[in-house]
C-alpha cells in the first residue's frame, strides 16, 4: 500500500470485504457475519467462496 493512496486502497479493500459478506447466503447481520468469519475459518472460506463466485456474474 503506497503512502499517497493508502486511504483509498484501504477503502477499496474494505468495500470488497463488505460485498463478500453481503453475497454470503446466511441470514445473519453483517456485524455477526464479520464476527463469525473472524472466529471460524470455515465460515471465512464460505464468505470468500461466495464473493469470488459472484465475480462470475459480472
C-alpha positions in Angstrom: 0.0 0.0 0.0 1.5 3.2 -1.1 1.7 6.2 1.1 -0.1 8.6 -1.2 -3.0 6.2 -2.0 -3.2 4.4 1.3 -6.6 5.7 2.4 -8.2 4.9 -1.0 -6.6 1.4 -1.1 -7.8 0.5 2.3 -11.3 1.8 1.5 -11.4 -0.4 -1.6 -10.3 -3.4 0.3 -13.0 -2.7 3.0 -15.6 -2.4 0.3 -14.6 -5.7 -1.3 -14.8 -7.4 2.1 -18.3 -5.9 2.7 -19.6 -7.0 -0.6 -18.3 -10.5 0.0 -20.1 -10.6 3.3 -23.3 -9.4 1.6 -23.2 -12.1 -1.0 -22.8 -14.9 1.6 -26.2 -16.6 1.8 -26.8 -16.9 5.6 -29.4 -14.6 7.2 -27.1 -13.2 9.8 -26.4 -9.4 10.1 -23.2 -8.0 8.6 -21.9 -7.5 12.1 -22.5 -11.1 13.1 -21.0 -12.4 9.8 -17.9 -10.4 10.4 -17.5 -11.8 13.9 -18.2 -15.4 12.7 -15.7 -15.0 9.9 -13.1 -13.7 12.4 -13.6 -16.7 14.7 -14.3 -19.6 12.4 -12.1 -20.2 9.4 -14.6 -22.5 7.8 -17.2 -19.6 7.6 -14.5 -17.3 6.3 -13.9 -19.8 3.5 -17.6 -19.7 2.7 -17.6 -15.9 2.6 -14.6 -15.8 0.3 -16.0 -18.5 -1.9 -19.4 -16.6 -2.2 -17.5 -13.4 -3.0 -15.5 -15.0 -5.8 -18.5 -16.9 -7.2 -20.2 -13.5 -7.5 -17.4 -12.3 -9.8 -18.6 -14.7 -12.5 -21.8 -12.8 -12.7 -20.1 -9.5 -13.5 
